[in-house]
Amino acid sequence: MPSDADLIKKIIKKGSKEASEMLIERYYDCLYCFLYRQLGNKEDSLDVTQEVFISVLNSIQTYDAKKASFKTWLFQIGTYKVIDRRRKKQVVYEELEEYHEGQTEDLLAQFVELELLESVNDYVMRFHPDIQKVFRLKIYGDFTFKEISKLLNESEEKVKAQYYRLVKKIRKEFQENER
């Protein structure tokens, strides 16, 4: 199986459709899951996944393997697209038409979970985009602080501080709202 670097070279030098398809196939599922955890909506996640791959293929010549792995670069573009999407559009809950008898509790639990996700994401949107990136990469992308610091060209200590400050604010905000 060719490496990411080999596929990227083929795409840049030859415009290889086959290499593009292999790269997309390799990362599609993990990118989709990363985006879905942030957006909480199948349709938006599919749309943004497609937008990310279009952006990646259009700008692949700017990718620098010395700065970050391809996956990290891909997820960073995904993070930017999520921020853009959330700025432009309110998250739309999945259609309630899919409701079936006997699933009331499951549907209610899903709705509450989506509502909480929506609330947390709305709260996070109030902060500087750099802080949002740290939070999204850590929570939704499962990146380590070391990977995030390398990706954002920041010290690991600064990244940790931004993350933990935001988590503390989120806890405080949502504990106050529960009362």
Summary of the structure (lengths in Angstrom):
residues: 179
radius of gyration: 18.2
end to end distance: 54.7
largest distance: 60.4
contacts: 480
relative contact order: 0.10
helix: 78%
strand: 0%
